[in-house]
Amino acid sequence: MAKKIAVLLSGCGVYDGSEIYETVLTLLRLDQSGAEYQCIAPNDQMMHVINHQSGEEMAESRNILTEAARLARGNIIDLADADQNDFDGLILPGGFGAAKNLCDFAVKGADMSIRDDVVTFVRSFHQAQKPVGLMCIAPVMVPQIFGEKAQCTIGTDPDVAGAVNAMGGEHQDRSVDDICVDAANKLVTTPAYMLASGLFEASKGIYALVDEVLSMIKKYN
């Protein structure tokens, strides 16, 4: 039976939602590997909307789930309706939406908080000993969800790495084509567009992350 992976999104677009290339590369690799996937997002308002051409904030409001549905070609479910028991693993692409809509790291740094529904959903995989993969900026949520000493990477940015450590995590520097594996927590992270300069470069670490998540499912099942 094909493995089924939950993919938690935070909107659509690097500056205010899920990073589009990271999401597509994740879904592509899952499909190439014969895995099924289901995109999921919170049904709530985005922190703000950014004009991706100018970088300026726009005077309008948009819904996280509605925007994420663009990436999922409409095949998406509300986080409130998602059940960990329906899946074998979980992956969170990055993009500023992960740091704005799933948590508020973009505003508060190490003093951040995470949405309660996100904590509950992600932690349910951890408690069920199912693998979780996070990429780009999303691993800043690792310490608060997985606990102190959980190992992760966002790449090599000293400020973000310092914030991860300040929150109780153990940041590991990694290159764009590498992953950080915390076997004890069944946790996989990769820098993706925290370091990548293009699609091919980003794909190396993202594919490695997806492959490791799927490998963990086979190993522990």
C-alpha positions, 0 to 999 in steps of 0.5 A: 500500500502506498504511503500517504504524507500530509503536507502542511501549507501556509498560503501561496508565495514566498513572502507571505505563504508557502514557498512555491518551488519548495512545495512543488518539489516536495510534491514532485518527489513524493509522486516520483516515489509512489507516495500519496499526499494530501495538502492541508492548511489552517482556515484563517486569515494571513498575517498580511498580503505581499505584492510579490512584484514590488515587495510592498504590503497590500491593503487587503486580507486573504485566507491561508487555506484559500491561498494554499489551495492554489498550490494544491490545485484545489485538493486541500483540506482544512487543518481542523479536519485533518487527522494524523491517523490518516497519514504515515508522515508529515512535511512542512515546506518553508516560505515566510508563511511558515514564520508568519501564518503558522507561527510569529517568528518573523515578528517575535524571533525567539519569543515566538509562539506557534498556532495551537492547531499547528502544535497539536497536529505536528506534535500528534505525529511525533507522539505517534512516532511518525516522521516529520520533515521541515524545510527552509525557515519552518524548522524554527518551530522544532524546539517548541514542538519537539522539545529541548535538544531536538536537532534541526537545521535552517542552513548557516544563518547565525541569527536564526540558528541562534534563535533556535538554540535560544529556544532550546533546540540544537541547531546543526549547520548544513549545506543546501544539498544536505539534511539534518536527521534527528533519529531519536525524534524521527525529524528531518530538516533541510535549508532549501531556499534559506541557501538555495540560489535556484530550483536545481540546487534547492531540489537536492536537499528537498529530495533528500528530505522526502527520501529520508521521511519515506525511508523512516516510514519503511524502517519503523513500520 
